[in-house]
Amino acid sequence: MATVYLALDRRLDREVAVKVMHAHLADDEQFTARFIREARSAARLSHPNVVQVYDQGSDGDLLYLAMEYLRGRTLREVLIDRRVLTAREALTVVEPLLDALAAAHSIGIVHRDIKPENVILTDDGRVKVADFGLARAATTGTSATGTLIGTVAYLAPELVLRGVADARTDVYAVGIMLFEMLTGRLPFVGDVPIQVAYQHVNDVVPAPSSVTPEVDARLDSLVETATTRNPDDRPADAGAMLSLATAVHEQLSPAELDTRPAPPALPSGGEGAPSGETPLSLVTEIFVPPVTHHPTQALPDLEVLAPPRGGKPSGRDLRLPPPNGRTRPPALSLPGPEVHGDREPVDTEDAALAVLLRRRRVIGISALLSVLVLALGLAGAAWYFAIGPGAFTTTPAVTGMKAPAAAGALRGAGLRSTQREVYDAASPPGTVVSTDPDAGAPVRKDGSVELQVSKGPEFVVVPKVLGQSEGDARQAIDSTHLSVSEAVQEFDDAPKGQVIAVRPDAGQRVRNGSAVALTVSKGPEPVAVPDVVGRSKDDAERQLIDGRLEAAYGPAVFDGEVAEGSVVSQSPKNGTLGAGQKVTLVLSKGPEMVTVPNVVGKQFSEARTALREAGFDVRRANVLGGYFGTVRIQIPGGGSTAPKGSAVVVTVV
């Protein structure tokens, strides 16, 4: 569709990517108008995982887009390099891709050309989706009337059959991409693109584990859900698919996420070619040499996809015979309705999109029978639309009601109901925001009404729960439509049971229903209490600090055996304490000094009693046998001071 140039925005001094449309498209006024409208739609989409559109305009006959320039590789280049991705790598690509598509779907933009070539992995680790709006712009207003624009390897069945694309079409393409990332091959390949399109319509996408046994069954289920042929059985949009992918990601263990399977052996015949090679059957440009990527091109007339009356067409049946022996051009444009032999006229645009063309019914009844059948048909139609199942009633007004009450009101009106959850900041969760059809609009009797039920605001703010108990924090998080994914216990100086960290950070805006991880204190970490009795005050404090404890002090005491300023006792003596807790130390004031009584001249027994009452130990020395029992000398002398408990020597005559 265009040529892309690396350019310099001289006004803002930044590099940009400029996409200049090819002249044969830019000359088409209808396409130009459509392209401009779609470019404006894409520019409205501001999302971190979408390549941003900066500007759109024209210069003479040139029509261009100015977009964000990214340094990195496409997912296709990564797949060529690695062949097979781990579950973690695949989900790490798919989740931001779905997040970007969800934002687009919420404003009515459908990509229609999701494929590895349009997914960019930047050098700084971001995932970016390119070419929003261009595939839709190319489907109408071009000169390629009767062609199907897209990449055949990723085309949803309804896009092949009816040319109808909605959000579920993108979900299908993401499912095919996930299969390719997990297995290293595409689910459907063929000698020509028409064969691949036929398989999308008629075959079931196989489970990735059937190709790569290491793939977990939950990933099989995720691929199966996204690639169901009936779009009604797929997730309603990329947001619903993102919820499923996130749930699978959270359920898988690290070993299951990081196991890298061996790439599958390359089978014979080109079946299931790996991502690193691109045979002719994998590209949408027909009858050209193989290329190194999947270009977005126009598919030719698909009427050969109609199976013969005996069953499924063979590989030979799927080939279009070149007219007059000439090579068919890469993209065939049919100018208008044609008559094919004995068939009824076929609208060429529908012929390019439809897989199974209705065969002409053989008219073998008489004119009279035809008139009779017509009359009966008109009578039946009159009954059907007047009083039968085709009759219409009015959709009741149930907006603002709780979902169960609204469903009951519809049952009372003879209608069935389905529910679809939507984000709505103005309505309480569980209440009906709107209905489809709208209230008062006609709906068939016994028809179904879709209830759009609020699940609260799309984005909520993570509450401030630091310092709260775990129970209070969980209650605060639940009240804001978030959930607690885990609560990790860690040692901390904070009291036991108190929240010390939250991820994402408090105040950050996250999607409704996101998971929040808490870190809860287990209290201070226990450490062994060292024995510091007998150590000096400085030595004791140093040893406690090294053990992540603190020293506290009780009243100092006299102690004749422990030096002054050293530790007499400690509490606790041993065991463990929490880091940062205190050990109480009692320091020595040294020995207690008391006055020595004067006992000279006293009888020994009286002197001994006086000295002992004063706290001294008495030692006796006799002179002349101590016959008279009188104290004549004492050391230390009376009136002096000495340590309490020390000895006083008395000489007795």
C-alpha positions as CSV (number, residue, x, y, z in Angstrom):
1,M,0.0,0.0,0.0
2,A,2.8,2.4,0.7
3,T,6.5,3.1,1.0
4,V,7.9,4.0,4.5
5,Y,10.7,6.5,4.9
6,L,12.8,7.4,7.9
7,A,12.4,11.2,8.2
8,L,13.3,14.1,10.4
9,D,10.6,16.3,11.9
10,R,12.5,19.6,11.7
11,R,9.9,21.4,13.8
12,L,10.3,19.1,16.9
13,D,13.8,17.8,16.0
14,R,12.8,14.1,16.1
15,E,13.0,11.1,13.9
16,V,9.6,9.9,12.5
17,A,8.4,7.2,10.1
18,V,6.6,8.7,7.0
19,K,4.3,6.4,5.1
20,V,3.7,7.6,1.6
21,M,0.7,5.9,-0.2
22,H,1.3,4.5,-3.6
23,A,0.2,6.7,-6.5
24,H,-2.4,4.2,-7.8
25,L,-4.2,4.4,-4.5
26,A,-3.7,8.1,-3.8
27,D,-5.3,8.9,-7.2
28,D,-8.6,7.2,-6.1
29,E,-10.7,9.9,-4.5
30,Q,-13.0,7.5,-2.7
31,F,-10.0,5.6,-1.2
32,T,-8.4,8.9,-0.2
33,A,-11.5,10.0,1.7
34,R,-11.8,6.7,3.4
35,F,-8.0,6.6,4.3
36,I,-8.2,10.1,5.8
37,R,-11.2,9.1,8.0
38,E,-9.4,5.9,9.1
39,A,-6.2,7.8,9.8
40,R,-8.1,10.2,12.1
41,S,-9.6,7.2,13.9
42,A,-6.2,5.7,14.4
43,A,-4.8,9.0,15.6
44,R,-7.5,9.0,18.3
45,L,-6.0,5.9,19.7
46,S,-3.4,6.8,22.3
47,H,-1.9,3.7,23.9
48,P,1.6,2.8,25.0
49,N,1.6,-0.3,22.9
50,V,0.3,1.3,19.7
51,V,2.6,3.0,17.1
52,Q,1.4,6.6,17.5
53,V,0.1,8.5,14.5
54,Y,1.5,12.1,14.6
55,D,0.1,13.7,11.5
56,Q,-1.7,13.0,8.2
57,G,-1.7,15.2,5.1
58,S,-0.9,15.5,1.4
59,D,1.8,17.2,-0.6
60,G,0.6,17.6,-4.2
61,D,-0.5,14.1,-5.3
62,L,1.2,12.4,-2.4
63,L,-0.9,11.2,0.6
64,Y,1.1,10.5,3.7
65,L,1.1,9.6,7.4
66,A,3.7,10.7,9.9
67,M,4.1,8.1,12.7
68,E,6.3,7.2,15.6
69,Y,9.7,5.8,14.6
70,L,10.8,2.7,16.6
71,R,14.2,1.0,16.8
72,G,13.9,-2.7,17.2
73,R,12.7,-5.9,15.4
74,T,9.4,-7.2,14.3
75,L,8.1,-10.4,15.9
76,R,8.6,-12.1,12.6
77,E,12.3,-11.4,12.8
78,V,12.4,-12.8,16.4
79,L,10.5,-15.9,15.3
80,I,13.0,-16.4,12.4
81,D,15.8,-16.2,14.9
82,R,14.3,-18.3,17.7
83,R,11.8,-20.5,15.9
84,V,9.9,-21.4,19.1
85,L,9.2,-19.1,22.1
86,T,8.8,-20.1,25.7
87,A,5.3,-19.7,27.2
88,R,6.6,-16.6,29.2
89,E,8.0,-15.0,26.0
90,A,4.8,-15.7,24.0
91,L,2.5,-14.4,26.7
92,T,4.8,-11.3,27.3
93,V,4.1,-10.4,23.6
94,V,0.4,-11.4,23.5
95,E,-0.7,-9.5,26.7
96,P,0.4,-6.0,25.6
97,L,-0.8,-6.8,22.1
98,L,-4.2,-7.6,23.4
99,D,-4.1,-4.5,25.7
100,A,-3.5,-2.4,22.6
101,L,-6.3,-4.1,20.7
102,A,-8.7,-3.7,23.6
103,A,-8.1,0.0,23.6
104,A,-8.8,0.1,19.8
105,H,-11.9,-2.1,20.1
106,S,-13.3,0.2,22.8
107,I,-13.5,3.1,20.4
108,G,-14.7,1.0,17.4
109,I,-11.4,0.4,15.6
110,V,-10.7,-3.1,14.2
111,H,-7.1,-3.8,13.1
112,R,-8.0,-6.7,10.6
113,D,-4.3,-7.4,9.8
114,I,-2.7,-8.8,13.0
115,K,0.4,-10.7,12.2
116,P,4.0,-10.9,13.4
117,E,5.1,-8.4,10.8
118,N,2.9,-5.8,12.4
119,V,4.1,-6.4,16.0
120,I,7.3,-4.5,16.8
121,L,9.6,-5.4,19.7
122,T,11.6,-2.3,20.5
123,D,15.2,-2.3,21.7
124,D,14.0,-0.9,25.1
125,G,11.7,-3.9,25.7
126,R,8.3,-2.5,24.6
127,V,5.7,-4.2,22.4
128,K,4.2,-2.0,19.7
129,V,1.3,-2.7,17.2
130,A,1.6,-1.0,13.8
131,D,-0.8,-0.2,11.0
132,F,-4.0,0.5,12.9
133,G,-6.8,1.5,10.6
134,L,-4.9,0.8,7.4
135,A,-6.4,-2.6,6.7
136,R,-9.9,-1.3,7.2
137,A,-9.1,1.7,5.0
138,A,-8.0,-0.6,2.2
139,T,-11.2,-2.7,2.1
140,T,-13.4,-0.1,0.4
141,G,-12.9,2.7,-2.0
142,T,-10.0,1.0,-3.9
143,S,-10.0,-0.1,-7.4
144,A,-9.7,-3.7,-6.3
145,T,-13.4,-4.4,-6.3
146,G,-14.1,-8.1,-5.5
147,T,-10.8,-8.7,-3.7
148,L,-10.1,-9.6,0.0
149,I,-7.4,-7.6,1.7
150,G,-5.5,-9.4,4.4
151,T,-2.9,-12.0,5.2
152,V,-4.2,-15.4,4.5
153,A,-2.3,-17.2,7.3
154,Y,-4.2,-15.2,9.9
155,L,-7.6,-14.6,8.3
156,A,-10.7,-15.4,10.4
157,P,-13.3,-17.7,8.8
158,E,-16.0,-14.9,8.8
159,L,-13.7,-12.6,7.0
160,V,-13.1,-15.2,4.3
161,L,-16.8,-16.1,4.1
162,R,-18.6,-12.8,4.4
163,G,-16.0,-10.1,4.4
164,V,-17.3,-9.1,7.9
165,A,-14.7,-8.1,10.5
166,D,-15.2,-7.1,14.1
167,A,-13.2,-7.3,17.3
168,R,-13.4,-11.1,17.3
169,T,-11.6,-11.2,14.0
170,D,-8.6,-9.7,15.7
171,V,-8.9,-12.2,18.5
172,Y,-8.7,-15.0,16.0
173,A,-5.5,-13.6,14.4
174,V,-3.9,-13.3,17.9
175,G,-4.8,-17.0,18.5
176,I,-3.1,-18.0,15.3
177,M,0.0,-16.0,16.3
178,L,0.1,-17.6,19.7
179,F,-0.1,-21.0,18.1
180,E,2.8,-20.0,15.8
181,M,4.9,-18.6,18.7
182,L,4.5,-21.8,20.8
183,T,5.1,-24.3,18.0
184,G,7.3,-22.6,15.4
185,R,4.8,-23.2,12.6
186,L,1.4,-22.1,11.3
187,P,-1.6,-24.3,11.8
188,F,-2.7,-24.1,8.2
189,V,-0.5,-24.0,5.1
190,G,-1.0,-25.0,1.5
191,D,0.4,-24.9,-2.0
192,V,-1.7,-21.8,-2.8
193,P,-3.3,-19.3,-0.4
194,I,-6.8,-20.5,-1.4
195,Q,-6.1,-23.8,0.3
196,V,-5.1,-22.0,3.5
197,A,-8.3,-20.0,3.4
198,Y,-10.3,-23.1,2.9
199,Q,-8.8,-24.7,6.0
200,H,-9.6,-21.6,8.1
201,V,-13.2,-22.0,7.1
202,N,-13.5,-25.8,7.4
203,D,-10.9,-27.1,9.8
204,V,-10.3,-26.8,13.5
205,V,-7.0,-25.2,14.6
206,P,-5.0,-28.0,16.2
207,A,-3.8,-27.8,19.8
208,P,-0.3,-26.5,20.1
209,S,0.7,-29.5,22.2
210,S,-0.1,-31.8,19.2
211,V,2.9,-30.2,17.5
212,T,5.0,-29.3,20.6
213,P,4.2,-31.7,23.5
214,E,5.8,-29.4,26.0
215,V,3.0,-26.9,25.6
216,D,0.8,-26.8,28.7
217,A,-2.9,-27.8,28.3
218,R,-4.0,-24.3,29.6
219,L,-2.2,-22.7,26.6
220,D,-4.0,-25.3,24.3
221,S,-7.3,-24.1,25.8
222,L,-6.3,-20.4,25.3
223,V,-5.5,-21.0,21.6
224,E,-8.7,-23.1,21.1
225,T,-10.9,-20.3,22.7
226,A,-9.4,-17.6,20.4
227,T,-9.5,-19.6,17.2
228,T,-13.0,-21.1,17.3
229,R,-14.5,-21.0,13.9
230,N,-17.8,-19.5,15.1
231,P,-17.1,-15.9,16.2
232,D,-19.9,-16.1,18.8
233,D,-17.9,-18.7,20.7
234,R,-14.8,-16.5,20.9
235,P,-14.1,-13.8,23.5
236,A,-16.2,-10.8,22.6
237,D,-13.1,-8.5,22.2
238,A,-9.4,-8.2,23.0
239,G,-10.2,-7.1,26.6
240,A,-12.0,-10.4,27.3
241,M,-9.2,-12.3,25.7
242,L,-6.6,-10.4,27.7
243,S,-8.3,-11.5,30.9
244,L,-8.0,-15.1,29.9
245,A,-4.4,-14.8,28.9
246,T,-3.5,-13.0,32.1
247,A,-5.2,-15.7,34.1
248,V,-3.3,-18.5,32.3
249,H,0.0,-16.5,32.8
250,E,-0.6,-16.3,36.6
251,Q,-1.5,-20.0,36.8
252,L,1.6,-21.3,35.1
253,S,4.7,-22.0,37.3
254,P,8.1,-20.5,36.5
255,A,9.3,-23.9,35.2
256,E,6.2,-24.1,32.9
257,L,6.7,-20.5,31.7
258,D,10.4,-20.8,30.9
259,T,10.7,-24.2,29.3
260,R,11.9,-23.8,25.7
261,P,10.8,-26.7,23.6
262,A,13.0,-27.9,20.8
263,P,11.7,-26.6,17.4
264,P,9.7,-29.2,15.5
265,A,11.4,-31.1,12.7
266,L,10.6,-29.7,9.3
267,P,8.2,-32.2,7.7
268,S,8.3,-33.1,4.1
269,G,6.0,-31.5,1.6
270,G,6.1,-28.1,3.3
271,E,3.3,-28.9,5.8
272,G,3.6,-26.7,8.8
273,A,6.7,-24.8,7.7
274,P,8.4,-23.1,10.6
275,S,8.3,-19.4,11.2
276,G,11.8,-19.0,10.0
277,E,11.0,-20.0,6.5
278,T,8.2,-18.6,4.3
279,P,7.1,-20.9,1.4
280,L,4.8,-19.8,-1.2
281,S,1.8,-21.2,0.6
282,L,2.2,-18.9,3.5
283,V,2.0,-15.6,1.7
284,T,-1.0,-13.9,0.3
285,E,0.6,-12.7,-2.9
286,I,-0.1,-15.5,-5.4
287,F,2.3,-16.8,-8.1
288,V,5.3,-14.8,-7.0
289,P,8.6,-16.1,-5.6
290,P,8.8,-16.7,-1.8
291,V,9.5,-13.6,0.4
292,T,10.8,-13.3,3.9
293,H,7.6,-12.0,5.5
294,H,3.8,-12.2,5.1
295,P,2.8,-9.2,3.0
296,T,-0.7,-7.8,3.3
297,Q,-2.1,-8.3,-0.3
298,A,-5.3,-8.9,-2.1
299,L,-6.6,-12.5,-2.5
300,P,-7.9,-13.5,-5.9
301,D,-11.3,-14.9,-6.8
302,L,-12.1,-17.6,-4.1
303,E,-14.9,-19.4,-5.9
304,V,-12.7,-22.5,-6.2
305,L,-13.1,-22.9,-2.5
306,A,-16.6,-24.2,-3.1
307,P,-16.3,-28.0,-2.6
308,P,-17.5,-30.4,-5.3
309,R,-20.7,-32.4,-4.7
310,G,-18.7,-35.4,-3.5
311,G,-16.9,-33.7,-0.5
312,K,-13.8,-31.7,0.3
313,P,-11.7,-30.5,-2.6
314,S,-8.3,-32.0,-3.2
315,G,-5.2,-30.0,-3.6
316,R,-5.6,-30.1,-7.4
317,D,-9.2,-28.9,-7.1
318,L,-8.0,-25.8,-5.2
319,R,-5.8,-24.5,-8.0
320,L,-7.0,-21.9,-10.4
321,P,-6.2,-22.9,-14.0
322,P,-4.4,-20.0,-15.6
323,P,-6.5,-18.6,-18.5
324,N,-5.1,-19.4,-22.0
325,G,-2.0,-20.8,-20.3
326,R,-0.9,-17.5,-19.0
327,T,0.3,-16.8,-15.5
328,R,-2.4,-15.4,-13.2
329,P,-1.4,-12.0,-11.8
330,P,-0.7,-11.7,-8.0
331,A,-4.0,-10.0,-7.2
332,L,-7.0,-10.5,-9.4
333,S,-9.6,-7.7,-9.6
334,L,-13.0,-8.6,-11.1
335,P,-14.7,-5.7,-12.7
336,G,-18.3,-6.6,-11.9
337,P,-21.0,-9.3,-12.0
338,E,-20.3,-12.2,-14.3
339,V,-22.2,-15.2,-15.5
340,H,-20.4,-18.5,-15.0
341,G,-21.7,-21.1,-17.3
342,D,-25.0,-22.4,-16.1
343,R,-24.8,-20.6,-12.8
344,E,-26.8,-17.6,-11.7
345,P,-25.0,-14.2,-11.8
346,V,-22.6,-13.8,-8.9
347,D,-21.6,-10.6,-7.3
348,T,-17.9,-10.5,-7.8
349,E,-17.1,-8.9,-4.5
350,D,-19.0,-11.6,-2.7
351,A,-17.4,-14.2,-4.9
352,A,-14.0,-13.0,-3.7
353,L,-15.0,-13.2,-0.1
354,A,-17.2,-16.3,0.0
355,V,-15.7,-19.8,0.4
356,L,-18.8,-21.8,-0.6
357,L,-20.9,-20.5,-3.5
358,R,-24.4,-21.6,-3.7
359,R,-25.0,-23.8,-6.7
360,R,-27.9,-23.0,-9.0
361,R,-31.0,-24.8,-7.9
362,V,-32.6,-26.9,-10.7
363,I,-36.0,-25.8,-11.6
364,G,-37.9,-29.0,-12.4
365,I,-41.5,-28.2,-11.5
366,S,-44.3,-26.8,-13.6
367,A,-45.4,-23.3,-13.7
368,L,-48.6,-24.2,-11.8
369,L,-46.5,-25.8,-9.0
370,S,-44.3,-22.7,-8.9
371,V,-47.4,-20.5,-8.4
372,L,-48.7,-22.8,-5.7
373,V,-45.4,-22.8,-3.8
374,L,-45.2,-19.0,-4.1
375,A,-48.7,-18.6,-2.7
376,L,-48.0,-21.0,0.2
377,G,-44.7,-19.1,0.9
378,L,-46.5,-15.8,1.0
379,A,-49.1,-17.1,3.3
380,G,-46.5,-18.7,5.6
381,A,-44.5,-15.4,5.6
382,A,-47.6,-13.5,6.5
383,W,-48.3,-15.8,9.5
384,Y,-44.6,-15.8,10.5
385,F,-44.3,-12.0,10.7
386,A,-47.8,-11.3,11.9
387,I,-48.4,-13.7,14.8
388,G,-45.6,-16.3,14.5
389,P,-42.0,-16.3,15.8
390,G,-41.1,-13.5,13.4
391,A,-43.5,-11.1,15.0
392,F,-41.9,-8.2,16.9
393,T,-42.4,-6.8,20.4
394,T,-40.8,-3.8,22.2
395,T,-37.6,-4.1,24.3
396,P,-38.4,-3.3,27.9
397,A,-36.5,-0.5,29.8
398,V,-34.2,-2.3,32.3
399,T,-31.3,0.2,32.4
400,G,-30.2,0.9,36.0
401,M,-31.6,-2.4,37.3
402,K,-29.5,-5.2,38.9
403,A,-28.7,-7.8,36.3
404,P,-30.9,-10.6,37.9
405,A,-33.9,-8.3,38.1
406,A,-33.4,-7.2,34.5
407,A,-33.2,-10.8,33.3
408,G,-36.4,-11.5,35.2
409,A,-38.2,-8.5,33.6
410,L,-37.2,-9.8,30.1
411,R,-38.4,-13.3,30.9
412,G,-41.7,-11.7,32.0
413,A,-41.9,-10.1,28.6
414,G,-41.2,-13.4,26.8
415,L,-37.7,-12.6,25.9
416,R,-34.4,-14.3,26.5
417,S,-31.3,-12.5,27.7
418,T,-27.5,-12.7,27.6
419,Q,-25.0,-10.7,29.6
420,R,-21.8,-8.9,28.7
421,E,-19.7,-7.1,31.3
422,V,-18.5,-3.6,30.4
423,Y,-16.5,-0.9,32.2
424,D,-18.6,2.0,33.4
425,A,-17.5,4.5,36.0
426,A,-20.9,6.0,36.5
427,S,-22.8,2.8,37.3
428,P,-22.4,0.5,40.3
429,P,-21.0,-3.0,39.5
430,G,-23.8,-5.5,38.6
431,T,-26.2,-2.9,37.3
432,V,-27.4,-2.8,33.7
433,V,-25.7,0.1,31.7
434,S,-27.5,-0.4,28.4
435,T,-29.2,-3.0,26.3
436,D,-29.0,-4.2,22.7
437,P,-31.5,-3.6,21.2
438,D,-32.1,-0.3,23.1
439,A,-35.1,0.2,25.3
440,G,-38.2,0.7,23.2
441,A,-36.6,-0.7,20.1
442,P,-38.3,-3.6,18.2
443,V,-37.2,-7.2,19.0
444,R,-38.6,-10.5,17.8
445,K,-40.9,-12.3,20.1
446,D,-39.0,-15.0,21.9
447,G,-35.9,-13.1,20.8
448,S,-32.8,-12.3,22.9
449,V,-31.7,-9.0,24.5
450,E,-28.1,-8.4,25.4
451,L,-27.6,-6.8,28.9
452,Q,-24.5,-4.7,29.2
453,V,-23.7,-5.1,32.9
454,S,-21.3,-2.7,34.7
455,K,-18.2,-4.1,36.2
456,G,-17.1,-0.7,37.6
457,P,-14.6,1.8,36.2
458,E,-12.0,0.5,33.8
459,F,-9.1,2.1,35.7
460,V,-8.9,2.3,39.5
461,V,-6.3,3.8,41.8
462,V,-4.3,1.5,44.1
463,P,-5.2,2.5,47.7
464,K,-2.7,3.6,50.3
465,V,-2.4,0.6,52.6
466,L,1.2,0.9,54.0
467,G,1.2,0.7,57.8
468,Q,-2.2,-1.1,57.9
469,S,-2.8,-4.6,59.1
470,E,-3.0,-7.3,56.4
471,G,-6.7,-7.7,56.9
472,D,-7.5,-4.0,56.7
473,A,-5.3,-3.7,53.5
474,R,-7.1,-6.6,51.8
475,Q,-10.5,-5.1,52.6
476,A,-9.4,-1.7,51.2
477,I,-8.0,-3.3,48.0
478,D,-11.2,-5.4,47.5
479,S,-13.4,-2.4,47.9
480,T,-11.6,-0.7,44.9
481,H,-12.3,-3.6,42.5
482,L,-8.8,-5.0,42.8
483,S,-7.6,-8.3,44.2
484,V,-4.6,-9.4,46.3
485,S,-2.5,-11.8,44.3
486,E,-0.1,-12.7,47.2
487,A,1.0,-11.6,50.6
488,V,4.8,-12.2,51.1
489,Q,6.0,-12.3,54.7
490,E,9.4,-10.6,55.4
491,F,11.3,-9.7,58.6
492,D,11.1,-6.0,59.3
493,D,11.4,-3.5,62.2
494,A,7.7,-2.8,61.7
495,P,5.2,-4.6,63.9
496,K,4.3,-8.1,63.0
497,G,1.3,-8.3,60.5
498,Q,1.7,-4.7,59.2
499,V,1.9,-4.0,55.5
500,I,5.4,-2.7,54.6
501,A,5.2,-2.7,50.7
502,V,2.6,-2.9,48.0
503,R,3.1,-3.5,44.2
504,P,1.9,-1.7,42.1
505,D,2.7,1.4,44.2
506,A,-0.1,3.2,46.0
507,G,-1.7,5.9,43.9
508,Q,-0.9,4.2,40.6
509,R,-3.8,3.8,38.1
510,V,-4.4,0.2,37.0
511,R,-7.1,-1.8,35.2
512,N,-10.2,-2.8,37.1
513,G,-9.7,-6.4,38.5
514,S,-5.9,-6.2,38.5
515,A,-3.9,-8.1,41.1
516,V,-2.0,-6.3,43.9
517,A,0.9,-7.9,45.8
518,L,1.5,-7.2,49.4
519,T,4.6,-7.5,51.6
520,V,3.7,-8.0,55.3
521,S,6.1,-7.7,58.2
522,K,7.0,-10.9,60.2
523,G,8.4,-8.6,62.9
524,P,12.1,-8.0,63.7
525,E,14.4,-10.8,62.6
526,P,15.5,-13.0,65.7
527,V,19.2,-12.8,66.6
528,A,21.2,-14.6,69.3
529,V,21.8,-12.7,72.6
530,P,25.6,-12.6,73.3
531,D,27.0,-13.0,76.9
532,V,28.7,-9.7,77.8
533,V,28.9,-10.1,81.6
534,G,32.4,-9.0,82.9
535,R,33.0,-6.9,79.8
536,S,33.6,-3.2,79.9
537,K,30.7,-1.0,78.9
538,D,32.3,-0.1,75.5
539,D,33.1,-3.7,74.7
540,A,29.5,-4.8,75.7
541,E,27.9,-2.2,73.5
542,R,30.1,-3.0,70.5
543,Q,29.2,-6.7,70.8
544,L,25.5,-6.0,71.0
545,I,25.6,-3.6,68.0
546,D,27.4,-6.3,65.9
547,G,24.6,-8.7,66.8
548,R,22.0,-6.0,65.7
549,L,20.8,-5.4,69.2
550,E,20.8,-2.3,71.4
551,A,22.0,-1.8,75.0
552,A,19.8,-0.4,77.8
553,Y,21.0,0.1,81.4
554,G,19.7,-0.6,84.8
555,P,20.9,1.0,88.0
556,A,24.6,0.5,88.7
557,V,25.5,-1.7,91.7
558,F,28.5,-2.1,94.0
559,D,30.5,-5.2,93.2
560,G,33.8,-6.2,94.8
561,E,34.6,-8.7,92.1
562,V,33.7,-6.7,88.9
563,A,35.7,-3.7,88.0
564,E,34.0,-0.4,88.0
565,G,32.2,0.4,84.7
566,S,32.1,-3.3,83.7
567,V,28.9,-5.4,83.3
568,V,27.8,-7.2,86.4
569,S,24.7,-8.8,84.9
570,Q,22.4,-8.7,81.8
571,S,18.8,-9.4,80.9
572,P,18.1,-11.6,79.1
573,K,21.2,-13.7,79.7
574,N,20.8,-15.8,76.5
575,G,18.3,-16.9,73.9
576,T,17.1,-14.8,70.9
577,L,15.6,-11.3,70.4
578,G,14.2,-9.5,67.4
579,A,16.7,-7.4,65.5
580,G,16.9,-3.9,67.0
581,Q,15.5,-5.0,70.4
582,K,17.3,-4.1,73.7
583,V,19.4,-6.0,76.2
584,T,19.4,-4.5,79.7
585,L,22.9,-4.2,81.3
586,V,23.8,-3.6,85.0
587,L,27.2,-1.9,85.4
588,S,29.5,-2.2,88.5
589,K,30.3,0.8,90.6
590,G,33.2,-1.1,92.0
591,P,33.5,-2.2,95.7
592,E,31.6,-0.3,98.4
593,M,33.9,1.8,100.7
594,V,33.0,1.8,104.4
595,T,34.7,3.3,107.6
596,V,36.7,0.8,109.6
597,P,35.6,0.8,113.3
598,N,38.4,1.4,116.0
599,V,38.6,-1.8,118.0
600,V,42.1,-1.2,119.7
601,G,41.8,-1.9,123.4
602,K,38.7,-4.0,123.1
603,Q,38.4,-7.6,123.8
604,F,38.8,-9.8,120.6
605,S,35.2,-11.0,120.7
606,E,33.8,-7.5,120.9
607,A,36.2,-6.2,118.2
608,R,35.2,-9.1,115.9
609,T,31.5,-8.4,116.3
610,A,32.0,-4.7,115.5
611,L,34.1,-5.3,112.5
612,R,31.8,-8.0,111.0
613,E,28.8,-5.7,111.5
614,A,30.6,-3.1,109.5
615,G,31.0,-5.6,106.7
616,F,34.6,-6.6,107.1
617,D,36.3,-10.0,107.4
618,V,38.3,-10.3,110.6
619,R,41.7,-12.0,110.8
620,R,43.5,-12.5,114.2
621,A,47.2,-12.4,114.9
622,N,48.3,-13.4,118.5
623,V,51.2,-12.1,120.5
624,L,52.4,-14.0,123.6
625,G,49.6,-16.4,122.8
626,G,46.9,-13.8,123.0
627,Y,46.5,-14.7,126.7
628,F,44.8,-11.5,127.8
629,G,42.5,-11.3,124.6
630,T,43.0,-7.6,124.1
631,V,43.4,-6.0,120.7
632,R,46.5,-3.9,120.7
633,I,46.9,-3.3,116.9
634,Q,44.5,-3.2,113.8
635,I,45.3,-2.9,110.1
636,P,43.8,-0.8,108.6
637,G,43.4,1.5,111.4
638,G,40.2,2.7,112.9
639,G,38.6,5.6,111.2
640,S,40.0,4.8,107.8
641,T,38.0,3.5,104.8
642,A,38.3,0.2,103.1
643,P,36.3,-1.9,100.6
644,K,33.3,-3.5,102.2
645,G,34.1,-7.2,102.6
646,S,37.8,-6.7,102.8
647,A,39.9,-8.2,105.7
648,V,40.9,-6.3,108.9
649,V,43.9,-7.8,110.7
650,V,43.8,-7.4,114.5
651,T,46.8,-8.2,116.8
652,V,45.7,-9.7,120.1
653,V,47.9,-9.8,123.3
